[in-house]
Amino acid sequence: MKPYQQRVVAERADLHEKIKRLGDFLGGNAELSVAERSRLLRQHGWMCGYLAVLGERIAAFEGC
């Protein structure tokens, strides 16, 4: 695997962990305001989309 591909794999792993931690935080924090919870849920959604794109890129590496 090329160095830039290794960086993408590492970036995906790091992002996956951040998504998990954010999900855990959202699930266990009833003290958030409605507005803040909404912002964090939007952030979570965008992060999941980014994770999906990284996954697509990694899958495409196999064709290189």
PDBQT receptor file of N, H, CA, C and O in Angstrom, charges set to zero:
ATOM      1  N   MET A   1       0.844  -1.180   0.000  1.00  0.00    +0.000 N 
ATOM      2  CA  MET A   1       0.000   0.000   0.000  1.00  0.00    +0.000 C 
ATOM      3  C   MET A   1       0.891   1.245   0.000  1.00  0.00    +0.000 C 
ATOM      4  O   MET A   1       1.876   1.328   0.734  1.00  0.00    +0.000 OA
ATOM      5  N   LYS A   2       0.525   2.180  -0.821  1.00  0.00    +0.000 N 
ATOM      6  H   LYS A   2      -0.275   2.113  -1.418  1.00  0.00    +0.000 HD
ATOM      7  CA  LYS A   2       1.300   3.411  -0.947  1.00  0.00    +0.000 C 
ATOM      8  C   LYS A   2       1.114   4.286   0.288  1.00  0.00    +0.000 C 
ATOM      9  O   LYS A   2       0.102   4.176   0.981  1.00  0.00    +0.000 OA
ATOM     10  N   PRO A   3       2.096   5.164   0.568  1.00  0.00    +0.000 N 
ATOM     11  CA  PRO A   3       2.014   6.009   1.767  1.00  0.00    +0.000 C 
ATOM     12  C   PRO A   3       0.724   6.838   1.859  1.00  0.00    +0.000 C 
ATOM     13  O   PRO A   3       0.131   6.940   2.933  1.00  0.00    +0.000 OA
ATOM     14  N   TYR A   4       0.289   7.427   0.740  1.00  0.00    +0.000 N 
ATOM     15  H   TYR A   4       0.771   7.344  -0.132  1.00  0.00    +0.000 HD
ATOM     16  CA  TYR A   4      -0.927   8.244   0.815  1.00  0.00    +0.000 C 
ATOM     17  C   TYR A   4      -2.147   7.359   1.099  1.00  0.00    +0.000 C 
ATOM     18  O   TYR A   4      -3.103   7.801   1.737  1.00  0.00    +0.000 OA
ATOM     19  N   GLN A   5      -2.110   6.118   0.625  1.00  0.00    +0.000 N 
ATOM     20  H   GLN A   5      -1.334   5.759   0.106  1.00  0.00    +0.000 HD
ATOM     21  CA  GLN A   5      -3.208   5.197   0.895  1.00  0.00    +0.000 C 
ATOM     22  C   GLN A   5      -3.225   4.804   2.370  1.00  0.00    +0.000 C 
ATOM     23  O   GLN A   5      -4.289   4.683   2.978  1.00  0.00    +0.000 OA
ATOM     24  N   GLN A   6      -2.059   4.611   2.926  1.00  0.00    +0.000 N 
ATOM     25  H   GLN A   6      -1.195   4.710   2.432  1.00  0.00    +0.000 HD
ATOM     26  CA  GLN A   6      -1.966   4.310   4.354  1.00  0.00    +0.000 C 
ATOM     27  C   GLN A   6      -2.521   5.469   5.182  1.00  0.00    +0.000 C 
ATOM     28  O   GLN A   6      -3.170   5.253   6.206  1.00  0.00    +0.000 OA
ATOM     29  N   ARG A   7      -2.264   6.696   4.736  1.00  0.00    +0.000 N 
ATOM     30  H   ARG A   7      -1.737   6.872   3.905  1.00  0.00    +0.000 HD
ATOM     31  CA  ARG A   7      -2.784   7.869   5.457  1.00  0.00    +0.000 C 
ATOM     32  C   ARG A   7      -4.309   7.907   5.398  1.00  0.00    +0.000 C 
ATOM     33  O   ARG A   7      -4.961   8.263   6.380  1.00  0.00    +0.000 OA
ATOM     34  N   VAL A   8      -4.877   7.544   4.254  1.00  0.00    +0.000 N 
ATOM     35  H   VAL A   8      -4.348   7.255   3.456  1.00  0.00    +0.000 HD
ATOM     36  CA  VAL A   8      -6.336   7.524   4.129  1.00  0.00    +0.000 C 
ATOM     37  C   VAL A   8      -6.926   6.463   5.056  1.00  0.00    +0.000 C 
ATOM     38  O   VAL A   8      -7.941   6.703   5.710  1.00  0.00    +0.000 OA
ATOM     39  N   VAL A   9      -6.298   5.301   5.113  1.00  0.00    +0.000 N 
ATOM     40  H   VAL A   9      -5.474   5.106   4.582  1.00  0.00    +0.000 HD
ATOM     41  CA  VAL A   9      -6.770   4.233   6.002  1.00  0.00    +0.000 C 
ATOM     42  C   VAL A   9      -6.691   4.688   7.458  1.00  0.00    +0.000 C 
ATOM     43  O   VAL A   9      -7.621   4.459   8.231  1.00  0.00    +0.000 OA
ATOM     44  N   ALA A  10      -5.594   5.328   7.830  1.00  0.00    +0.000 N 
ATOM     45  H   ALA A  10      -4.838   5.515   7.201  1.00  0.00    +0.000 HD
ATOM     46  CA  ALA A  10      -5.438   5.826   9.195  1.00  0.00    +0.000 C 
ATOM     47  C   ALA A  10      -6.452   6.928   9.489  1.00  0.00    +0.000 C 
ATOM     48  O   ALA A  10      -7.008   6.987  10.586  1.00  0.00    +0.000 OA
ATOM     49  N   GLU A  11      -6.693   7.795   8.517  1.00  0.00    +0.000 N 
ATOM     50  H   GLU A  11      -6.242   7.748   7.625  1.00  0.00    +0.000 HD
ATOM     51  CA  GLU A  11      -7.668   8.871   8.688  1.00  0.00    +0.000 C 
ATOM     52  C   GLU A  11      -9.060   8.291   8.911  1.00  0.00    +0.000 C 
ATOM     53  O   GLU A  11      -9.805   8.776   9.762  1.00  0.00    +0.000 OA
ATOM     54  N   ARG A  12      -9.414   7.252   8.150  1.00  0.00    +0.000 N 
ATOM     55  H   ARG A  12      -8.809   6.858   7.458  1.00  0.00    +0.000 HD
ATOM     56  CA  ARG A  12     -10.714   6.622   8.309  1.00  0.00    +0.000 C 
ATOM     57  C   ARG A  12     -10.855   6.003   9.697  1.00  0.00    +0.000 C 
ATOM     58  O   ARG A  12     -11.897   6.140  10.337  1.00  0.00    +0.000 OA
ATOM     59  N   ALA A  13      -9.809   5.323  10.160  1.00  0.00    +0.000 N 
ATOM     60  H   ALA A  13      -8.962   5.212   9.640  1.00  0.00    +0.000 HD
ATOM     61  CA  ALA A  13      -9.852   4.702  11.488  1.00  0.00    +0.000 C 
ATOM     62  C   ALA A  13     -10.025   5.767  12.573  1.00  0.00    +0.000 C 
ATOM     63  O   ALA A  13     -10.802   5.581  13.510  1.00  0.00    +0.000 OA
ATOM     64  N   ASP A  14      -9.309   6.866  12.446  1.00  0.00    +0.000 N 
ATOM     65  H   ASP A  14      -8.678   7.017  11.685  1.00  0.00    +0.000 HD
ATOM     66  CA  ASP A  14      -9.404   7.963  13.410  1.00  0.00    +0.000 C 
ATOM     67  C   ASP A  14     -10.806   8.573  13.393  1.00  0.00    +0.000 C 
ATOM     68  O   ASP A  14     -11.393   8.830  14.444  1.00  0.00    +0.000 OA
ATOM     69  N   LEU A  15     -11.330   8.800  12.201  1.00  0.00    +0.000 N 
ATOM     70  H   LEU A  15     -10.854   8.592  11.347  1.00  0.00    +0.000 HD
ATOM     71  CA  LEU A  15     -12.663   9.373  12.076  1.00  0.00    +0.000 C 
ATOM     72  C   LEU A  15     -13.711   8.423  12.641  1.00  0.00    +0.000 C 
ATOM     73  O   LEU A  15     -14.647   8.861  13.310  1.00  0.00    +0.000 OA
ATOM     74  N   HIS A  16     -13.563   7.134  12.380  1.00  0.00    +0.000 N 
ATOM     75  H   HIS A  16     -12.802   6.779  11.837  1.00  0.00    +0.000 HD
ATOM     76  CA  HIS A  16     -14.506   6.147  12.911  1.00  0.00    +0.000 C 
ATOM     77  C   HIS A  16     -14.554   6.222  14.437  1.00  0.00    +0.000 C 
ATOM     78  O   HIS A  16     -15.633   6.176  15.027  1.00  0.00    +0.000 OA
ATOM     79  N   GLU A  17     -13.404   6.336  15.067  1.00  0.00    +0.000 N 
ATOM     80  H   GLU A  17     -12.527   6.373  14.587  1.00  0.00    +0.000 HD
ATOM     81  CA  GLU A  17     -13.341   6.440  16.528  1.00  0.00    +0.000 C 
ATOM     82  C   GLU A  17     -14.015   7.726  17.011  1.00  0.00    +0.000 C 
ATOM     83  O   GLU A  17     -14.736   7.710  18.009  1.00  0.00    +0.000 OA
ATOM     84  N   LYS A  18     -13.787   8.826  16.317  1.00  0.00    +0.000 N 
ATOM     85  H   LYS A  18     -13.202   8.839  15.506  1.00  0.00    +0.000 HD
ATOM     86  CA  LYS A  18     -14.418  10.093  16.696  1.00  0.00    +0.000 C 
ATOM     87  C   LYS A  18     -15.937  10.017  16.577  1.00  0.00    +0.000 C 
ATOM     88  O   LYS A  18     -16.661  10.547  17.420  1.00  0.00    +0.000 OA
ATOM     89  N   ILE A  19     -16.412   9.357  15.527  1.00  0.00    +0.000 N 
ATOM     90  H   ILE A  19     -15.824   8.927  14.842  1.00  0.00    +0.000 HD
ATOM     91  CA  ILE A  19     -17.851   9.190  15.344  1.00  0.00    +0.000 C 
ATOM     92  C   ILE A  19     -18.429   8.362  16.487  1.00  0.00    +0.000 C 
ATOM     93  O   ILE A  19     -19.492   8.682  17.018  1.00  0.00    +0.000 OA
ATOM     94  N   LYS A  20     -17.738   7.317  16.857  1.00  0.00    +0.000 N 
ATOM     95  H   LYS A  20     -16.874   7.056  16.426  1.00  0.00    +0.000 HD
ATOM     96  CA  LYS A  20     -18.194   6.472  17.966  1.00  0.00    +0.000 C 
ATOM     97  C   LYS A  20     -18.268   7.284  19.256  1.00  0.00    +0.000 C 
ATOM     98  O   LYS A  20     -19.259   7.208  19.982  1.00  0.00    +0.000 OA
ATOM     99  N   ARG A  21     -17.229   8.057  19.541  1.00  0.00    +0.000 N 
ATOM    100  H   ARG A  21     -16.424   8.119  18.951  1.00  0.00    +0.000 HD
ATOM    101  CA  ARG A  21     -17.219   8.850  20.768  1.00  0.00    +0.000 C 
ATOM    102  C   ARG A  21     -18.329   9.902  20.763  1.00  0.00    +0.000 C 
ATOM    103  O   ARG A  21     -18.972  10.128  21.788  1.00  0.00    +0.000 OA
ATOM    104  N   LEU A  22     -18.556  10.542  19.621  1.00  0.00    +0.000 N 
ATOM    105  H   LEU A  22     -18.034  10.359  18.788  1.00  0.00    +0.000 HD
ATOM    106  CA  LEU A  22     -19.616  11.536  19.529  1.00  0.00    +0.000 C 
ATOM    107  C   LEU A  22     -20.977  10.866  19.722  1.00  0.00    +0.000 C 
ATOM    108  O   LEU A  22     -21.836  11.404  20.421  1.00  0.00    +0.000 OA
ATOM    109  N   GLY A  23     -21.178   9.717  19.119  1.00  0.00    +0.000 N 
ATOM    110  H   GLY A  23     -20.480   9.280  18.551  1.00  0.00    +0.000 HD
ATOM    111  CA  GLY A  23     -22.430   8.985  19.293  1.00  0.00    +0.000 C 
ATOM    112  C   GLY A  23     -22.656   8.605  20.747  1.00  0.00    +0.000 C 
ATOM    113  O   GLY A  23     -23.769   8.726  21.259  1.00  0.00    +0.000 OA
ATOM    114  N   ASP A  24     -21.601   8.146  21.414  1.00  0.00    +0.000 N 
ATOM    115  H   ASP A  24     -20.697   8.047  20.998  1.00  0.00    +0.000 HD
ATOM    116  CA  ASP A  24     -21.701   7.811  22.837  1.00  0.00    +0.000 C 
ATOM    117  C   ASP A  24     -22.050   9.042  23.652  1.00  0.00    +0.000 C 
ATOM    118  O   ASP A  24     -22.875   8.973  24.564  1.00  0.00    +0.000 OA
ATOM    119  N   PHE A  25     -21.432  10.164  23.332  1.00  0.00    +0.000 N 
ATOM    120  H   PHE A  25     -20.762  10.220  22.592  1.00  0.00    +0.000 HD
ATOM    121  CA  PHE A  25     -21.699  11.416  24.041  1.00  0.00    +0.000 C 
ATOM    122  C   PHE A  25     -23.153  11.833  23.857  1.00  0.00    +0.000 C 
ATOM    123  O   PHE A  25     -23.825  12.216  24.814  1.00  0.00    +0.000 OA
ATOM    124  N   LEU A  26     -23.628  11.755  22.628  1.00  0.00    +0.000 N 
ATOM    125  H   LEU A  26     -23.082  11.444  21.850  1.00  0.00    +0.000 HD
ATOM    126  CA  LEU A  26     -25.011  12.152  22.358  1.00  0.00    +0.000 C 
ATOM    127  C   LEU A  26     -26.004  11.233  23.052  1.00  0.00    +0.000 C 
ATOM    128  O   LEU A  26     -27.043  11.681  23.537  1.00  0.00    +0.000 OA
ATOM    129  N   GLY A  27     -25.685   9.961  23.097  1.00  0.00    +0.000 N 
ATOM    130  H   GLY A  27     -24.841   9.596  22.703  1.00  0.00    +0.000 HD
ATOM    131  CA  GLY A  27     -26.584   8.990  23.718  1.00  0.00    +0.000 C 
ATOM    132  C   GLY A  27     -26.656   9.104  25.224  1.00  0.00    +0.000 C 
ATOM    133  O   GLY A  27     -27.662   8.733  25.829  1.00  0.00    +0.000 OA
ATOM    134  N   GLY A  28     -25.609   9.609  25.831  1.00  0.00    +0.000 N 
ATOM    135  H   GLY A  28     -24.792   9.911  25.339  1.00  0.00    +0.000 HD
ATOM    136  CA  GLY A  28     -25.567   9.641  27.286  1.00  0.00    +0.000 C 
ATOM    137  C   GLY A  28     -25.607  11.029  27.895  1.00  0.00    +0.000 C 
ATOM    138  O   GLY A  28     -25.293  11.194  29.074  1.00  0.00    +0.000 OA
ATOM    139  N   ASN A  29     -25.989  12.034  27.111  1.00  0.00    +0.000 N 
ATOM    140  H   ASN A  29     -26.245  11.900  26.154  1.00  0.00    +0.000 HD
ATOM    141  CA  ASN A  29     -25.952  13.398  27.626  1.00  0.00    +0.000 C 
ATOM    142  C   ASN A  29     -27.313  14.057  27.443  1.00  0.00    +0.000 C 
ATOM    143  O   ASN A  29     -27.646  14.556  26.368  1.00  0.00    +0.000 OA
ATOM    144  N   ALA A  30     -28.091  14.044  28.524  1.00  0.00    +0.000 N 
ATOM    145  H   ALA A  30     -27.821  13.638  29.398  1.00  0.00    +0.000 HD
ATOM    146  CA  ALA A  30     -29.430  14.639  28.483  1.00  0.00    +0.000 C 
ATOM    147  C   ALA A  30     -29.388  16.138  28.782  1.00  0.00    +0.000 C 
ATOM    148  O   ALA A  30     -30.419  16.806  28.707  1.00  0.00    +0.000 OA
ATOM    149  N   GLU A  31     -28.229  16.668  29.114  1.00  0.00    +0.000 N 
ATOM    150  H   GLU A  31     -27.391  16.126  29.175  1.00  0.00    +0.000 HD
ATOM    151  CA  GLU A  31     -28.130  18.073  29.514  1.00  0.00    +0.000 C 
ATOM    152  C   GLU A  31     -27.937  19.030  28.340  1.00  0.00    +0.000 C 
ATOM    153  O   GLU A  31     -27.915  20.246  28.535  1.00  0.00    +0.000 OA
ATOM    154  N   LEU A  32     -27.801  18.509  27.148  1.00  0.00    +0.000 N 
ATOM    155  H   LEU A  32     -27.819  17.522  26.990  1.00  0.00    +0.000 HD
ATOM    156  CA  LEU A  32     -27.592  19.372  25.988  1.00  0.00    +0.000 C 
ATOM    157  C   LEU A  32     -28.877  20.116  25.650  1.00  0.00    +0.000 C 
ATOM    158  O   LEU A  32     -29.979  19.581  25.777  1.00  0.00    +0.000 OA
ATOM    159  N   SER A  33     -28.708  21.357  25.218  1.00  0.00    +0.000 N 
ATOM    160  H   SER A  33     -27.813  21.791  25.115  1.00  0.00    +0.000 HD
ATOM    161  CA  SER A  33     -29.872  22.100  24.749  1.00  0.00    +0.000 C 
ATOM    162  C   SER A  33     -30.336  21.486  23.429  1.00  0.00    +0.000 C 
ATOM    163  O   SER A  33     -29.585  20.766  22.771  1.00  0.00    +0.000 OA
ATOM    164  N   VAL A  34     -31.557  21.772  23.058  1.00  0.00    +0.000 N 
ATOM    165  H   VAL A  34     -32.167  22.357  23.592  1.00  0.00    +0.000 HD
ATOM    166  CA  VAL A  34     -32.098  21.267  21.803  1.00  0.00    +0.000 C 
ATOM    167  C   VAL A  34     -31.252  21.757  20.632  1.00  0.00    +0.000 C 
ATOM    168  O   VAL A  34     -30.954  20.997  19.710  1.00  0.00    +0.000 OA
ATOM    169  N   ALA A  35     -30.869  23.033  20.674  1.00  0.00    +0.000 N 
ATOM    170  H   ALA A  35     -31.111  23.650  21.423  1.00  0.00    +0.000 HD
ATOM    171  CA  ALA A  35     -30.079  23.607  19.584  1.00  0.00    +0.000 C 
ATOM    172  C   ALA A  35     -28.709  22.932  19.484  1.00  0.00    +0.000 C 
ATOM    173  O   ALA A  35     -28.251  22.621  18.384  1.00  0.00    +0.000 OA
ATOM    174  N   GLU A  36     -28.058  22.706  20.620  1.00  0.00    +0.000 N 
ATOM    175  H   GLU A  36     -28.430  22.959  21.513  1.00  0.00    +0.000 HD
ATOM    176  CA  GLU A  36     -26.727  22.083  20.588  1.00  0.00    +0.000 C 
ATOM    177  C   GLU A  36     -26.828  20.633  20.143  1.00  0.00    +0.000 C 
ATOM    178  O   GLU A  36     -25.992  20.166  19.368  1.00  0.00    +0.000 OA
ATOM    179  N   ARG A  37     -27.837  19.917  20.620  1.00  0.00    +0.000 N 
ATOM    180  H   ARG A  37     -28.515  20.297  21.248  1.00  0.00    +0.000 HD
ATOM    181  CA  ARG A  37     -28.026  18.531  20.192  1.00  0.00    +0.000 C 
ATOM    182  C   ARG A  37     -28.244  18.487  18.674  1.00  0.00    +0.000 C 
ATOM    183  O   ARG A  37     -27.710  17.609  17.995  1.00  0.00    +0.000 OA
ATOM    184  N   SER A  38     -29.014  19.417  18.153  1.00  0.00    +0.000 N 
ATOM    185  H   SER A  38     -29.448  20.130  18.704  1.00  0.00    +0.000 HD
ATOM    186  CA  SER A  38     -29.263  19.485  16.722  1.00  0.00    +0.000 C 
ATOM    187  C   SER A  38     -27.967  19.704  15.946  1.00  0.00    +0.000 C 
ATOM    188  O   SER A  38     -27.726  19.053  14.929  1.00  0.00    +0.000 OA
ATOM    189  N   ARG A  39     -27.137  20.621  16.430  1.00  0.00    +0.000 N 
ATOM    190  H   ARG A  39     -27.333  21.149  17.256  1.00  0.00    +0.000 HD
ATOM    191  CA  ARG A  39     -25.851  20.881  15.755  1.00  0.00    +0.000 C 
ATOM    192  C   ARG A  39     -24.963  19.648  15.791  1.00  0.00    +0.000 C 
ATOM    193  O   ARG A  39     -24.330  19.306  14.791  1.00  0.00    +0.000 OA
ATOM    194  N   LEU A  40     -24.913  18.985  16.926  1.00  0.00    +0.000 N 
ATOM    195  H   LEU A  40     -25.427  19.263  17.738  1.00  0.00    +0.000 HD
ATOM    196  CA  LEU A  40     -24.064  17.804  17.049  1.00  0.00    +0.000 C 
ATOM    197  C   LEU A  40     -24.585  16.651  16.194  1.00  0.00    +0.000 C 
ATOM    198  O   LEU A  40     -23.798  15.888  15.634  1.00  0.00    +0.000 OA
ATOM    199  N   LEU A  41     -25.888  16.523  16.093  1.00  0.00    +0.000 N 
ATOM    200  H   LEU A  41     -26.528  17.142  16.548  1.00  0.00    +0.000 HD
ATOM    201  CA  LEU A  41     -26.452  15.483  15.228  1.00  0.00    +0.000 C 
ATOM    202  C   LEU A  41     -26.129  15.765  13.756  1.00  0.00    +0.000 C 
ATOM    203  O   LEU A  41     -25.835  14.844  12.994  1.00  0.00    +0.000 OA
ATOM    204  N   ARG A  42     -26.185  17.025  13.368  1.00  0.00    +0.000 N 
ATOM    205  H   ARG A  42     -26.423  17.773  13.987  1.00  0.00    +0.000 HD
ATOM    206  CA  ARG A  42     -25.792  17.390  11.995  1.00  0.00    +0.000 C 
ATOM    207  C   ARG A  42     -24.318  17.078  11.775  1.00  0.00    +0.000 C 
ATOM    208  O   ARG A  42     -23.934  16.536  10.738  1.00  0.00    +0.000 OA
ATOM    209  N   GLN A  43     -23.492  17.428  12.770  1.00  0.00    +0.000 N 
ATOM    210  H   GLN A  43     -23.804  17.869  13.612  1.00  0.00    +0.000 HD
ATOM    211  CA  GLN A  43     -22.059  17.137  12.677  1.00  0.00    +0.000 C 
ATOM    212  C   GLN A  43     -21.852  15.637  12.523  1.00  0.00    +0.000 C 
ATOM    213  O   GLN A  43     -21.067  15.201  11.680  1.00  0.00    +0.000 OA
ATOM    214  N   HIS A  44     -22.543  14.854  13.323  1.00  0.00    +0.000 N 
ATOM    215  H   HIS A  44     -23.180  15.208  14.008  1.00  0.00    +0.000 HD
ATOM    216  CA  HIS A  44     -22.429  13.397  13.272  1.00  0.00    +0.000 C 
ATOM    217  C   HIS A  44     -22.784  12.895  11.870  1.00  0.00    +0.000 C 
ATOM    218  O   HIS A  44     -22.100  12.031  11.320  1.00  0.00    +0.000 OA
ATOM    219  N   GLY A  45     -23.845  13.438  11.307  1.00  0.00    +0.000 N 
ATOM    220  H   GLY A  45     -24.400  14.140  11.754  1.00  0.00    +0.000 HD
ATOM    221  CA  GLY A  45     -24.252  13.036   9.963  1.00  0.00    +0.000 C 
ATOM    222  C   GLY A  45     -23.203  13.343   8.913  1.00  0.00    +0.000 C 
ATOM    223  O   GLY A  45     -22.911  12.510   8.054  1.00  0.00    +0.000 OA
ATOM    224  N   TRP A  46     -22.641  14.529   8.981  1.00  0.00    +0.000 N 
ATOM    225  H   TRP A  46     -22.878  15.205   9.679  1.00  0.00    +0.000 HD
ATOM    226  CA  TRP A  46     -21.587  14.903   8.021  1.00  0.00    +0.000 C 
ATOM    227  C   TRP A  46     -20.355  14.021   8.199  1.00  0.00    +0.000 C 
ATOM    228  O   TRP A  46     -19.721  13.618   7.225  1.00  0.00    +0.000 OA
ATOM    229  N   MET A  47     -20.027  13.727   9.453  1.00  0.00    +0.000 N 
ATOM    230  H   MET A  47     -20.543  14.055  10.244  1.00  0.00    +0.000 HD
ATOM    231  CA  MET A  47     -18.876  12.871   9.701  1.00  0.00    +0.000 C 
ATOM    232  C   MET A  47     -19.108  11.470   9.123  1.00  0.00    +0.000 C 
ATOM    233  O   MET A  47     -18.188  10.863   8.575  1.00  0.00    +0.000 OA
ATOM    234  N   CYS A  48     -20.329  10.963   9.246  1.00  0.00    +0.000 N 
ATOM    235  H   CYS A  48     -21.077  11.456   9.691  1.00  0.00    +0.000 HD
ATOM    236  CA  CYS A  48     -20.653   9.647   8.689  1.00  0.00    +0.000 C 
ATOM    237  C   CYS A  48     -20.547   9.670   7.165  1.00  0.00    +0.000 C 
ATOM    238  O   CYS A  48     -20.092   8.701   6.558  1.00  0.00    +0.000 OA
ATOM    239  N   GLY A  49     -20.964  10.766   6.553  1.00  0.00    +0.000 N 
ATOM    240  H   GLY A  49     -21.334  11.554   7.046  1.00  0.00    +0.000 HD
ATOM    241  CA  GLY A  49     -20.820  10.901   5.104  1.00  0.00    +0.000 C 
ATOM    242  C   GLY A  49     -19.367  10.905   4.685  1.00  0.00    +0.000 C 
ATOM    243  O   GLY A  49     -18.990  10.270   3.700  1.00  0.00    +0.000 OA
ATOM    244  N   TYR A  50     -18.559  11.622   5.435  1.00  0.00    +0.000 N 
ATOM    245  H   TYR A  50     -18.866  12.138   6.235  1.00  0.00    +0.000 HD
ATOM    246  CA  TYR A  50     -17.116  11.682   5.167  1.00  0.00    +0.000 C 
ATOM    247  C   TYR A  50     -16.507  10.290   5.315  1.00  0.00    +0.000 C 
ATOM    248  O   TYR A  50     -15.668   9.884   4.510  1.00  0.00    +0.000 OA
ATOM    249  N   LEU A  51     -16.936   9.558   6.353  1.00  0.00    +0.000 N 
ATOM    250  H   LEU A  51     -17.617   9.888   7.006  1.00  0.00    +0.000 HD
ATOM    251  CA  LEU A  51     -16.450   8.198   6.566  1.00  0.00    +0.000 C 
ATOM    252  C   LEU A  51     -16.787   7.316   5.362  1.00  0.00    +0.000 C 
ATOM    253  O   LEU A  51     -15.964   6.510   4.927  1.00  0.00    +0.000 OA
ATOM    254  N   ALA A  52     -17.988   7.472   4.833  1.00  0.00    +0.000 N 
ATOM    255  H   ALA A  52     -18.656   8.126   5.186  1.00  0.00    +0.000 HD
ATOM    256  CA  ALA A  52     -18.402   6.676   3.676  1.00  0.00    +0.000 C 
ATOM    257  C   ALA A  52     -17.523   6.967   2.464  1.00  0.00    +0.000 C 
ATOM    258  O   ALA A  52     -17.134   6.047   1.746  1.00  0.00    +0.000 OA
ATOM    259  N   VAL A  53     -17.210   8.234   2.232  1.00  0.00    +0.000 N 
ATOM    260  H   VAL A  53     -17.527   8.982   2.815  1.00  0.00    +0.000 HD
ATOM    261  CA  VAL A  53     -16.354   8.595   1.097  1.00  0.00    +0.000 C 
ATOM    262  C   VAL A  53     -14.958   8.006   1.277  1.00  0.00    +0.000 C 
ATOM    263  O   VAL A  53     -14.372   7.491   0.325  1.00  0.00    +0.000 OA
ATOM    264  N   LEU A  54     -14.432   8.081   2.486  1.00  0.00    +0.000 N 
ATOM    265  H   LEU A  54     -14.908   8.500   3.259  1.00  0.00    +0.000 HD
ATOM    266  CA  LEU A  54     -13.114   7.483   2.727  1.00  0.00    +0.000 C 
ATOM    267  C   LEU A  54     -13.160   5.982   2.466  1.00  0.00    +0.000 C 
ATOM    268  O   LEU A  54     -12.217   5.419   1.910  1.00  0.00    +0.000 OA
ATOM    269  N   GLY A  55     -14.246   5.338   2.863  1.00  0.00    +0.000 N 
ATOM    270  H   GLY A  55     -15.012   5.795   3.315  1.00  0.00    +0.000 HD
ATOM    271  CA  GLY A  55     -14.401   3.905   2.604  1.00  0.00    +0.000 C 
ATOM    272  C   GLY A  55     -14.427   3.600   1.122  1.00  0.00    +0.000 C 
ATOM    273  O   GLY A  55     -13.839   2.614   0.677  1.00  0.00    +0.000 OA
ATOM    274  N   GLU A  56     -15.108   4.443   0.348  1.00  0.00    +0.000 N 
ATOM    275  H   GLU A  56     -15.586   5.244   0.709  1.00  0.00    +0.000 HD
ATOM    276  CA  GLU A  56     -15.136   4.269  -1.103  1.00  0.00    +0.000 C 
ATOM    277  C   GLU A  56     -13.739   4.418  -1.696  1.00  0.00    +0.000 C 
ATOM    278  O   GLU A  56     -13.340   3.660  -2.580  1.00  0.00    +0.000 OA
ATOM    279  N   ARG A  57     -13.012   5.398  -1.199  1.00  0.00    +0.000 N 
ATOM    280  H   ARG A  57     -13.336   6.014  -0.481  1.00  0.00    +0.000 HD
ATOM    281  CA  ARG A  57     -11.647   5.610  -1.705  1.00  0.00    +0.000 C 
ATOM    282  C   ARG A  57     -10.770   4.384  -1.409  1.00  0.00    +0.000 C 
ATOM    283  O   ARG A  57     -10.000   3.935  -2.258  1.00  0.00    +0.000 OA
ATOM    284  N   ILE A  58     -10.906   3.857  -0.190  1.00  0.00    +0.000 N 
ATOM    285  H   ILE A  58     -11.532   4.221   0.500  1.00  0.00    +0.000 HD
ATOM    286  CA  ILE A  58     -10.098   2.689   0.192  1.00  0.00    +0.000 C 
ATOM    287  C   ILE A  58     -10.469   1.484  -0.663  1.00  0.00    +0.000 C 
ATOM    288  O   ILE A  58      -9.597   0.725  -1.085  1.00  0.00    +0.000 OA
ATOM    289  N   ALA A  59     -11.756   1.311  -0.915  1.00  0.00    +0.000 N 
ATOM    290  H   ALA A  59     -12.464   1.927  -0.572  1.00  0.00    +0.000 HD
ATOM    291  CA  ALA A  59     -12.193   0.203  -1.767  1.00  0.00    +0.000 C 
ATOM    292  C   ALA A  59     -11.611   0.344  -3.165  1.00  0.00    +0.000 C 
ATOM    293  O   ALA A  59     -11.265  -0.653  -3.800  1.00  0.00    +0.000 OA
ATOM    294  N   ALA A  60     -11.503   1.569  -3.643  1.00  0.00    +0.000 N 
ATOM    295  H   ALA A  60     -11.784   2.378  -3.127  1.00  0.00    +0.000 HD
ATOM    296  CA  ALA A  60     -10.959   1.804  -4.986  1.00  0.00    +0.000 C 
ATOM    297  C   ALA A  60      -9.448   1.540  -5.042  1.00  0.00    +0.000 C 
ATOM    298  O   ALA A  60      -8.902   1.299  -6.119  1.00  0.00    +0.000 OA
ATOM    299  N   PHE A  61      -8.784   1.583  -3.905  1.00  0.00    +0.000 N 
ATOM    300  H   PHE A  61      -9.227   1.779  -3.030  1.00  0.00    +0.000 HD
ATOM    301  CA  PHE A  61      -7.344   1.307  -3.891  1.00  0.00    +0.000 C 
ATOM    302  C   PHE A  61      -7.063  -0.099  -4.413  1.00  0.00    +0.000 C 
ATOM    303  O   PHE A  61      -6.021  -0.340  -5.023  1.00  0.00    +0.000 OA
ATOM    304  N   GLU A  62      -7.976  -1.014  -4.180  1.00  0.00    +0.000 N 
ATOM    305  H   GLU A  62      -8.823  -0.818  -3.685  1.00  0.00    +0.000 HD
ATOM    306  CA  GLU A  62      -7.768  -2.385  -4.591  1.00  0.00    +0.000 C 
ATOM    307  C   GLU A  62      -7.681  -2.508  -6.111  1.00  0.00    +0.000 C 
ATOM    308  O   GLU A  62      -7.104  -3.460  -6.636  1.00  0.00    +0.000 OA
ATOM    309  N   GLY A  63      -8.266  -1.528  -6.811  1.00  0.00    +0.000 N 
ATOM    310  H   GLY A  63      -8.734  -0.755  -6.384  1.00  0.00    +0.000 HD
ATOM    311  CA  GLY A  63      -8.206  -1.543  -8.266  1.00  0.00    +0.000 C 
ATOM    312  C   GLY A  63      -6.955  -0.883  -8.826  1.00  0.00    +0.000 C 
ATOM    313  O   GLY A  63      -6.717  -0.919 -10.033  1.00  0.00    +0.000 OA
ATOM    314  N   CYS A  64      -6.160  -0.281  -7.954  1.00  0.00    +0.000 N 
ATOM    315  H   CYS A  64      -6.353  -0.252  -6.974  1.00  0.00    +0.000 HD
ATOM    316  CA  CYS A  64      -4.943   0.421  -8.407  1.00  0.00    +0.000 C 
ATOM    317  C   CYS A  64      -3.824  -0.542  -8.687  1.00  0.00    +0.000 C 
ATOM    318  O   CYS A  64      -2.733  -0.124  -9.076  1.00  0.00    +0.000 OA
TER     319      CYS A  64
